[in-house]
Amino acid sequence: MANSVTVFSQTLVAAAAEASAVLVGTCELMDNVYLDYKPVETTPGVGQTVNIAIPATVTGSVSDGGSTDPAITDISFTTKSVVYNKHPVFSYIVRDFEQFNIPADIRNVFLDGVVKGMREYINNLVSALITTGNFSTNGAITGTGGSGKYPATADFLAGLANLAGQKCPMNDAVNLAFVNHPVVHYRILGDSNWTQQSIASEQVAERVRATGDLKVSYGFKILMDQQAPSTGSAPTRTFDGFAFHRHAIALVTRPLPKPDGNVVTYTYMNMGGIPVRVQFGYQQLKLGYVVTVDAGLGLAVIRPELGQIITAAE
């Protein structure tokens, strides 16, 4: 029974990992960007700058060595500065423990909503980076399917040609994704060139009709995200679909510092690779037990040439 402060805090800690596992929101953008994680020893303070080493192409340094001794070249990389300035946090107070008697109750009432809110908050930060200003290397393509209401396969393939021209690894389906707003995604599923059995194969047609999931097409995961970029308001919105390699955007995260264990009970849980700190302690001014859930991270576009925007209308 979780009807005491001690048992409640212990059960909260035990439920944390399970809570992150049961949440399956459509936060596809944050789940498909590059995640740069380092252990707690390298934790920066919020607001500091983190430098990420990005390997550079060595094509220009490759030469015919012939029969001579090989030339030695320093390792080639570039450094991208990412400001560690995002600190999503949610705190709430617990005044009555009696109604939370089992771990499932504690997970469902205290953690599930918070973790989902944290995921959506971070996912929206990724979405905000998808702009024509950030991804100007490959000019945005306007969809032509359904009078511009979604990308036709020809539009998508034109975008893939742009990415391939930028040396994007096009045979890396695990790290390639095409994310759209639900309005656009479900219009794609209704286009015969994307899903018709005689064109896309029986397997694709059957899967789309049974599950609404196109999965992989032309080497890209075709995904839907409710927070994919859009401008305007219904019924005249504009949507920005985004075809990209994982290395186009970096999400930098580190575990936040450990609090004083004599003052609060705390733990860390894994939320899709992002370390989330959960703290629990008594607040005498509020006359209750305060639970604080927070994380630290930074976001930046690191390889704009690996992203392609394809716009569509409402």
C-alpha positions in Angstrom: 0.0 0.0 0.0 1.4 3.4 -1.0 -0.3 5.2 1.9 2.9 6.6 3.5 5.4 9.1 2.4 8.3 6.6 2.3 6.4 3.9 0.4 5.0 6.5 -2.0 8.4 7.9 -2.9 9.9 4.4 -3.3 7.0 3.4 -5.6 7.2 6.6 -7.6 10.9 5.8 -8.3 10.1 2.2 -9.3 7.3 3.3 -11.6 9.3 5.9 -13.4 11.0 3.6 -15.9 7.8 1.8 -16.7 6.0 5.1 -17.4 8.4 6.0 -20.1 8.0 2.6 -21.7 4.2 2.6 -22.0 3.8 6.0 -23.6 3.6 5.8 -27.4 2.8 9.2 -28.7 3.5 10.2 -32.3 6.6 12.3 -31.5 8.4 11.1 -34.6 10.5 14.2 -35.1 12.4 14.0 -31.9 12.7 10.2 -32.3 14.4 10.6 -35.6 17.0 13.3 -35.1 20.6 12.8 -34.0 20.8 12.3 -30.2 24.1 13.4 -28.7 24.4 12.0 -25.2 27.3 12.1 -22.8 27.5 10.9 -19.2 27.0 13.0 -16.1 30.7 13.9 -15.8 30.3 16.3 -18.8 27.1 17.9 -17.7 27.1 21.6 -18.8 25.1 24.2 -17.0 21.8 25.4 -18.6 22.8 28.3 -21.0 26.3 27.0 -21.7 27.5 26.1 -25.2 28.3 22.5 -26.1 30.6 21.8 -29.1 29.8 18.7 -31.2 32.4 17.2 -33.5 31.0 16.5 -36.9 33.1 14.3 -39.3 33.9 16.1 -42.6 34.3 14.5 -46.0 37.9 13.4 -46.8 37.4 13.2 -50.6 39.6 16.2 -51.2 42.5 14.6 -49.2 42.5 11.3 -51.0 45.2 10.9 -53.6 47.2 8.3 -55.6 50.1 7.4 -53.3 51.8 5.4 -55.9 55.0 3.7 -54.6 55.9 6.5 -52.3 55.3 6.7 -48.5 51.8 7.6 -47.7 51.0 11.2 -46.8 49.7 11.7 -43.3 46.7 14.0 -42.8 45.2 15.3 -39.6 41.7 14.0 -38.9 39.1 16.2 -40.5 36.1 17.4 -38.7 34.0 20.5 -38.1 32.6 21.7 -34.8 29.1 22.8 -34.3 28.2 24.9 -31.3 24.9 24.0 -29.7 23.5 26.1 -26.8 22.3 24.0 -24.0 19.4 26.3 -23.2 16.3 24.2 -23.0 15.1 23.1 -19.6 11.6 21.6 -19.8 10.2 21.2 -16.3 6.9 20.3 -14.6 6.3 20.4 -10.9 3.2 19.4 -8.9 2.2 19.0 -5.3 0.8 15.9 -3.6 -1.3 16.4 -0.5 -3.2 13.1 -0.2 -1.7 9.7 -0.7 -4.6 7.5 0.3 -6.2 7.3 -3.2 -3.0 6.1 -4.8 -2.7 2.6 -3.5 -0.8 0.6 -6.2 2.1 1.3 -8.5 -0.1 1.4 -11.6 -2.1 4.2 -10.0 1.0 6.2 -9.2 2.3 5.7 -12.7 -1.0 6.6 -14.4 -1.8 9.6 -12.3 1.6 11.0 -11.4 3.9 10.2 -14.3 2.2 9.3 -17.6 0.7 12.7 -18.3 3.9 14.5 -17.3 6.2 12.3 -19.4 3.9 12.7 -22.4 3.9 16.4 -21.9 7.7 16.5 -21.8 7.9 14.5 -25.0 5.5 16.7 -26.8 7.3 19.9 -25.6 10.7 18.6 -26.9 9.1 17.4 -30.1 7.7 20.8 -30.7 11.1 22.4 -30.3 12.4 20.1 -33.1 9.4 21.0 -35.3 10.2 24.7 -34.9 13.6 24.2 -36.5 12.0 23.0 -39.8 11.9 26.3 -41.7 13.0 27.4 -45.1 15.5 29.6 -43.4 17.2 26.8 -41.6 17.0 24.4 -44.6 17.7 26.6 -47.6 20.4 24.4 -49.3 17.7 22.4 -51.0 14.9 24.7 -52.1 11.4 23.9 -50.8 9.3 21.9 -53.2 5.5 22.6 -53.5 3.4 19.5 -53.6 1.3 18.8 -56.7 -0.9 15.9 -55.5 -4.6 16.8 -55.2 -4.0 20.4 -56.5 -1.1 20.9 -54.0 -2.8 19.3 -51.0 -0.1 16.7 -50.6 3.2 15.6 -52.1 2.8 13.5 -55.2 5.4 10.7 -55.6 7.1 12.8 -58.3 7.5 15.7 -55.8 9.0 13.3 -53.2 11.4 11.8 -55.7 12.5 15.3 -56.8 13.3 16.0 -53.2 15.2 12.7 -52.9 17.3 13.7 -55.9 18.2 16.9 -54.2 19.3 15.0 -51.1 21.3 12.5 -53.1 23.1 15.4 -54.9 24.2 16.6 -51.4 25.8 13.2 -50.7 23.1 12.1 -48.3 23.4 8.3 -47.7 20.3 7.2 -49.6 20.7 3.5 -48.7 20.4 4.2 -45.0 16.7 3.6 -44.4 17.0 3.3 -40.7 18.1 7.0 -40.5 16.0 8.4 -43.3 12.5 9.7 -42.6 9.7 11.7 -44.3 7.4 13.3 -41.7 4.1 15.0 -42.4 1.2 16.5 -40.5 -1.8 14.1 -40.2 -3.8 16.0 -42.7 -1.1 15.5 -45.4 -0.1 12.0 -44.2 -3.6 10.6 -44.7 -4.0 12.2 -48.1 -0.8 10.4 -49.1 -2.3 7.1 -48.0 -5.2 7.8 -50.4 -3.0 8.4 -53.4 -2.9 5.4 -55.7 0.7 6.1 -56.8 1.8 5.7 -53.1 -0.4 2.8 -52.1 -2.2 1.0 -54.9 -1.6 -2.7 -55.1 -0.7 -2.8 -58.8 1.8 0.1 -58.3 3.2 -0.2 -54.8 2.8 -4.0 -54.3 0.3 -6.1 -52.5 2.2 -5.9 -49.3 2.1 -2.1 -49.2 -1.6 -1.9 -50.1 -2.5 -4.5 -47.5 -0.5 -2.9 -44.8 -1.9 0.6 -45.5 -5.5 -0.6 -45.5 -5.1 -2.7 -42.4 -2.9 -0.4 -40.2 -2.8 3.0 -41.8 1.0 2.7 -41.8 3.0 3.1 -45.0 6.2 2.2 -43.2 9.0 2.5 -45.8 8.7 3.9 -49.4 11.6 4.7 -51.7 14.0 4.0 -48.8 12.4 6.5 -46.4 10.2 5.9 -43.4 6.9 7.6 -44.1 5.7 9.0 -40.7 3.0 11.1 -39.3 3.5 13.6 -36.5 0.7 15.9 -35.1 3.3 18.6 -34.4 4.8 18.6 -37.9 5.2 22.3 -39.0 2.1 24.2 -40.2 1.3 27.8 -40.7 -2.1 29.6 -40.7 -5.3 28.3 -39.4 -7.9 25.8 -40.7 -9.1 25.7 -43.4 -6.3 27.6 -45.1 -3.2 26.1 -43.4 0.1 25.3 -45.1 2.0 22.2 -44.1 5.8 21.6 -44.3 6.6 17.9 -44.8 10.2 17.1 -44.0 12.4 14.5 -45.7 15.7 14.2 -43.8 18.6 12.2 -42.6 19.0 11.8 -38.9 22.2 14.0 -38.9 20.3 17.0 -40.2 19.4 18.0 -36.7 21.1 17.4 -33.4 19.5 17.1 -30.0 22.2 17.4 -27.3 21.3 16.2 -23.8 23.0 15.5 -20.5 21.7 14.3 -17.2 20.9 17.3 -14.9 23.0 17.4 -11.7 22.1 15.2 -8.8 20.3 17.0 -6.1 21.2 16.7 -2.4 20.0 13.2 -1.5 19.5 14.2 2.1 16.9 16.8 1.1 15.0 15.0 -1.7 14.5 11.6 -3.1 15.5 11.4 -6.7 16.0 9.2 -9.7 16.7 9.4 -13.4 14.6 7.7 -16.1 15.3 7.2 -19.8 12.8 8.9 -22.1 13.7 7.8 -25.6 17.4 8.4 -24.8 16.9 11.7 -22.9 17.7 11.5 -19.2 14.9 12.9 -17.2 15.4 13.8 -13.5 12.5 13.0 -11.1 12.7 14.7 -7.6 10.4 14.2 -4.7 10.6 16.2 -1.4 8.5 18.0 1.2 7.7 21.7 0.8 6.7 23.3 4.1 5.4 26.5 2.5 2.9 24.5 0.4 2.3 21.9 3.0 2.7 19.0 0.7 5.2 16.8 -1.2 6.5 18.3 -4.4 7.4 16.2 -7.4 9.5 17.8 -10.1 10.3 16.3 -13.4 12.8 18.0 -15.7 15.4 17.6 -18.4 18.2 19.6 -20.0 19.0 19.8 -23.7 20.0 21.9 -26.7 18.9 21.7 -30.3 20.5 22.9 -33.6 20.5 22.3 -37.3 23.9 20.8 -38.0 23.7 19.7 -41.6 21.0 21.7 -43.5 21.9 19.9 -46.8 20.5 16.7 -45.4 17.0 18.1 -45.1 14.3 18.7 -47.8 11.0 20.6 -47.2 8.0 19.7 -49.3 5.0 22.0 -48.7 1.3 21.2 -49.1 -1.9 23.2 -48.7 -5.0 22.6 -46.5 
